[in-house]
Amino acid sequence: MIEFQQKPNLYKAMKSETDNWKKDAKAIKKLNPLSDVMVIVMGRDKKHIIQKGIEEGFPETELMLLESTWEQLIQEQALLSKNSKLIFAKNSSHSIHLDRPELIVKVVKEITNILS
């Protein structure tokens, strides 16, 4: 993890993302609401991420603030449609597909059943 954090491209990407947050947020708000389109929103496990971050030496207060904000954003995504489902994947990081592949398979099967 430390080697990854020392790569300049990581910080270039992070700067690019933060520089464009406001512009991206405005563009998203202009989009039409999804009304009743089926939306499944999956979020990482807040407690798991905070614990992992503490183990890696990150300040707990910063982790809590970041994860609380991230959780709020995930919850807001679920409000974009009247036909949405919000799932927080226990014991997972941002890479839910790697940490909890069985959950991804379960959700895909649910979608397939609904659509068939």
trRosetta pair geometry for C-beta under 8 A, 3 or more apart (Angstrom, degrees):
i j d omega theta_ij theta_ji phi_ij phi_ji
1 4 5.6 -55 -154 35 35 113
1 5 6.4 31 151 -19 68 108
1 56 6.0 -65 107 -137 159 129
2 5 5.6 -57 -148 38 34 111
2 6 6.5 33 153 -23 65 107
3 6 5.9 -61 -154 31 31 111
3 7 7.5 42 149 -36 61 96
4 7 6.1 -46 -165 7 38 114
4 10 6.6 102 159 -70 73 146
5 10 6.5 -109 -131 87 35 166
7 10 4.9 97 77 -10 90 103
7 11 8.0 -179 97 0 55 82
8 11 5.9 -63 -159 41 46 105
8 12 6.1 47 147 -23 76 106
9 12 5.3 -51 -142 37 38 115
9 13 6.2 39 157 -20 68 103
10 13 6.0 -60 -155 36 26 108
10 14 6.4 23 151 -17 64 109
11 14 5.4 -49 -141 38 36 113
11 15 6.2 40 156 -21 66 104
12 15 5.9 -54 -147 36 28 110
12 16 6.4 31 153 -20 62 107
13 16 5.7 -54 -149 35 31 113
13 17 6.4 31 154 -19 65 105
14 17 5.8 -54 -150 35 32 111
14 18 6.4 21 158 -11 66 108
15 18 6.1 -60 -144 42 30 103
15 19 6.0 34 157 -24 66 110
16 19 5.8 -54 -144 34 26 113
16 20 6.5 5 163 -3 61 114
17 20 6.4 -78 -153 45 25 98
17 21 7.0 52 151 -60 63 84
18 21 5.7 -16 -152 -23 40 116
20 23 5.1 -65 -160 52 68 112
20 24 5.2 69 141 -27 91 107
21 24 5.9 -64 -145 40 23 108
21 25 6.1 24 159 -22 64 109
22 25 5.7 -53 -145 34 29 112
22 26 6.5 30 156 -19 63 104
23 26 6.0 -55 -153 34 30 111
23 27 6.6 29 151 -18 63 107
24 27 5.6 -56 -150 36 34 112
24 28 6.3 33 153 -20 67 105
25 28 5.7 -54 -147 36 31 111
25 29 6.4 31 155 -20 65 107
26 29 5.8 -56 -148 35 30 111
26 30 6.7 31 154 -21 63 105
27 30 5.9 -57 -155 31 32 112
27 31 7.4 47 147 -36 61 93
28 31 5.8 -39 -164 6 41 117
33 80 6.6 -170 -153 -171 72 67
33 81 7.6 153 167 -88 83 52
34 37 4.2 -90 177 41 98 115
34 39 6.0 57 126 -43 160 131
34 80 4.8 57 16 140 120 94
34 81 4.0 -54 97 -79 119 95
35 81 6.6 9 80 -134 23 72
35 82 6.3 -21 172 8 47 105
36 81 6.4 109 -128 -171 16 93
36 82 5.0 -33 -95 57 70 107
36 83 4.6 67 -168 -14 64 119
37 81 5.2 -100 63 -118 71 136
37 83 6.5 -167 81 59 21 115
38 81 7.1 155 -120 141 9 156
38 83 5.0 -66 -91 125 54 117
38 84 7.5 146 -161 -91 41 45
38 111 7.3 146 132 -128 140 91
38 114 6.9 138 -120 123 163 150
39 77 7.6 -143 156 151 134 84
39 78 7.0 177 108 -130 115 48
39 80 6.1 25 18 74 176 103
39 81 4.2 139 8 24 122 139
39 83 6.8 117 16 91 74 70
39 84 4.2 -21 71 -108 98 93
39 85 7.5 -180 94 26 56 61
40 84 7.1 169 -84 -159 32 66
40 85 4.9 -11 -116 63 77 100
40 87 6.8 9 -177 4 94 114
40 107 5.8 155 152 -168 157 122
40 110 7.9 116 -88 87 152 125
40 111 6.9 -100 -9 -71 142 113
41 74 6.0 153 155 -173 122 79
41 77 4.7 143 -118 104 144 114
41 78 4.5 -117 31 -74 142 83
41 84 6.4 17 -3 -176 104 115
41 85 7.2 -179 28 87 68 49
41 86 5.1 -16 69 -111 104 68
41 87 7.1 169 87 27 52 68
42 87 4.9 -21 -109 73 74 100
42 88 7.7 145 -163 -99 56 24
42 89 5.8 34 -175 -30 105 111
42 96 5.5 -117 137 57 130 177
42 103 7.6 131 -138 133 136 122
42 107 7.1 -70 -67 -67 128 169
43 46 7.9 8 140 -46 116 84
43 70 7.5 145 -154 140 114 94
43 71 6.5 95 173 -120 152 62
43 74 3.8 46 -84 -161 131 162
43 86 7.2 5 1 -172 111 90
43 87 7.2 171 25 90 69 50
43 88 4.8 -30 73 -108 97 72
43 89 7.0 -174 82 12 41 79
44 48 7.1 -117 163 67 91 113
44 49 5.7 68 130 -48 127 127
44 70 7.6 -12 46 134 106 135
44 88 7.4 -8 93 -157 17 77
44 89 6.3 -40 -120 56 36 97
44 92 5.2 -128 -137 102 72 86
44 93 5.5 -8 -140 178 134 21
44 94 5.4 -53 -56 -76 143 40
44 96 6.4 -141 -88 -64 72 96
45 48 3.6 50 97 15 119 120
45 49 6.3 161 86 -17 63 84
45 88 6.3 106 -93 162 57 97
45 89 6.1 -93 -41 92 88 58
45 90 5.1 76 -92 -139 131 33
45 91 5.6 44 -1 -23 162 18
45 92 5.3 118 -4 43 100 62
45 93 7.8 -50 39 -68 85 31
46 49 6.0 -61 -149 36 26 108
46 50 6.4 24 157 -17 64 108
46 67 4.6 123 -146 165 88 123
46 68 7.5 71 -147 -73 135 47
46 70 7.6 168 -103 76 92 107
46 71 5.4 -5 -78 -67 130 129
46 88 7.4 -34 -9 -159 88 134
47 50 5.8 -56 -147 37 30 110
47 51 6.3 29 156 -18 65 108
48 51 5.9 -59 -150 37 27 110
48 52 6.3 26 154 -17 65 108
48 90 7.2 129 -35 -173 133 50
48 91 5.3 154 -99 -117 148 33
48 92 6.6 98 79 40 157 29
48 93 7.1 -119 118 -71 115 58
49 52 5.8 -54 -145 38 31 110
49 53 6.2 32 155 -21 64 109
49 63 7.1 -174 125 -172 86 107
49 67 5.5 160 85 -101 126 128
49 93 6.1 116 -94 -123 90 67
49 94 7.9 73 -104 -37 128 74
50 53 5.7 -57 -148 37 29 113
50 54 6.4 32 154 -21 64 104
50 60 6.9 58 -174 -145 101 76
50 63 4.7 128 -128 137 73 124
50 64 6.1 46 -119 -77 130 64
50 67 5.6 -80 -61 -3 96 160
51 54 5.8 -52 -149 33 31 112
51 55 6.5 32 152 -18 63 106
52 55 5.6 -56 -152 37 32 113
52 56 6.4 23 152 -12 65 109
52 93 6.9 -38 38 -91 167 109
53 56 5.7 -62 -148 42 33 106
53 58 4.1 -52 174 52 95 129
53 60 7.7 139 100 -103 107 49
53 63 4.2 159 92 -109 151 137
54 57 7.8 76 -180 -49 29 12
54 58 6.6 -84 -78 61 32 75
54 60 5.5 24 -94 -84 108 90
54 63 6.7 -98 -52 14 75 163
58 62 6.3 -106 166 75 98 116
58 63 5.4 106 113 -58 119 110
59 62 4.4 74 77 11 102 108
59 63 6.8 -175 91 -10 51 87
60 63 5.6 -58 -147 39 33 113
60 64 6.1 34 157 -22 69 106
61 64 5.8 -53 -146 34 30 111
61 65 6.5 30 155 -17 63 106
62 65 5.8 -54 -148 37 32 111
62 66 6.2 30 155 -17 66 109
63 66 5.8 -58 -146 40 29 110
63 67 6.0 19 161 -11 66 113
64 67 6.1 -60 -139 43 25 104
64 68 6.0 28 160 -21 63 110
65 68 5.9 -56 -144 36 25 110
65 69 6.4 23 157 -16 61 108
66 69 5.9 -61 -153 38 27 109
66 70 6.2 26 153 -18 66 110
67 70 5.4 -50 -140 39 35 114
67 71 6.1 40 157 -23 66 104
68 71 5.7 -51 -146 35 29 113
68 72 6.5 32 152 -20 61 105
69 72 5.7 -55 -152 34 31 113
69 73 6.5 31 151 -19 65 105
70 73 5.7 -55 -152 35 32 112
70 74 6.5 34 151 -20 65 105
71 74 5.6 -52 -149 35 33 113
71 75 6.4 33 152 -19 65 105
71 88 8.0 12 -130 -105 98 127
72 75 5.7 -55 -149 36 32 112
72 76 6.4 33 152 -20 65 105
73 76 5.6 -53 -148 35 32 113
73 77 6.7 40 150 -25 63 99
74 77 5.7 -48 -155 26 34 115
74 78 7.0 34 149 -19 62 101
74 86 7.1 113 144 -149 94 110
74 88 7.7 95 126 -90 150 87
75 78 5.8 -52 -158 30 37 113
75 79 7.1 36 146 -21 63 104
75 86 6.6 31 -116 -133 58 155
76 79 5.5 -54 -157 30 40 115
76 80 7.7 63 146 -42 61 85
77 80 5.9 -29 -170 -9 44 117
78 81 7.9 -79 -176 44 40 79
78 84 4.6 160 -166 135 68 138
78 85 7.4 -96 -140 94 110 14
78 86 3.9 -21 -97 -71 155 110
79 84 7.2 -116 -68 43 16 154
80 84 6.8 102 56 -67 70 147
81 84 4.4 127 70 -50 95 101
87 103 7.3 170 151 178 139 121
87 107 6.9 -124 14 -88 164 129
89 92 3.9 -4 112 24 113 143
89 96 4.7 114 30 -132 165 114
89 99 7.0 120 133 91 129 114
89 100 4.7 -159 -173 34 125 157
89 103 5.4 149 -124 99 109 169
90 100 7.7 112 63 -88 55 144
91 99 6.7 -164 122 165 73 117
91 100 7.0 124 83 -69 85 111
92 95 7.4 -136 -177 78 92 52
92 96 4.7 48 168 -112 148 69
92 99 3.8 149 -128 95 80 138
92 100 4.7 -61 -78 -11 128 117
92 103 7.7 -85 -51 33 148 149
93 96 7.6 -151 70 -61 47 50
93 98 7.9 -21 53 69 102 106
93 99 5.6 144 22 -43 75 146
95 98 4.1 -5 144 31 116 115
95 99 5.7 117 93 -15 79 96
96 99 5.8 -64 -131 50 31 100
96 100 5.3 -37 -170 46 73 103
96 103 6.8 -76 173 79 105 126
96 104 6.6 135 126 -61 97 103
97 100 7.7 -53 -90 64 11 62
97 101 6.2 45 -177 -98 51 72
97 104 5.3 48 -114 -60 70 155
98 101 7.0 6 -126 -55 15 93
100 103 4.0 9 144 15 115 121
100 104 6.8 133 106 -18 76 83
101 104 5.4 -51 -153 34 43 114
101 105 6.4 44 150 -20 71 102
102 105 5.6 -50 -149 36 35 114
102 106 6.3 40 150 -23 65 104
103 106 5.5 -50 -147 34 34 115
103 107 6.4 31 155 -17 65 105
104 107 5.9 -57 -149 38 30 108
104 108 6.3 29 154 -18 65 108
105 108 5.8 -56 -146 38 30 111
105 109 6.3 32 154 -20 64 107
106 109 5.8 -57 -151 36 28 112
106 110 6.5 32 150 -21 63 104
107 110 5.5 -49 -150 32 35 115
107 111 6.5 35 152 -18 65 103
108 111 5.7 -52 -150 36 33 112
108 112 6.3 36 151 -21 65 107
109 112 5.5 -53 -146 37 32 114
109 113 6.3 35 154 -20 65 104
110 113 5.8 -55 -150 35 29 111
110 114 6.4 28 153 -19 64 107
111 114 5.8 -57 -150 36 31 111
111 115 6.2 16 158 -9 66 113
112 115 6.1 -65 -142 44 27 103
112 116 6.0 14 164 -14 66 116
113 116 6.3 -64 -137 39 24 102
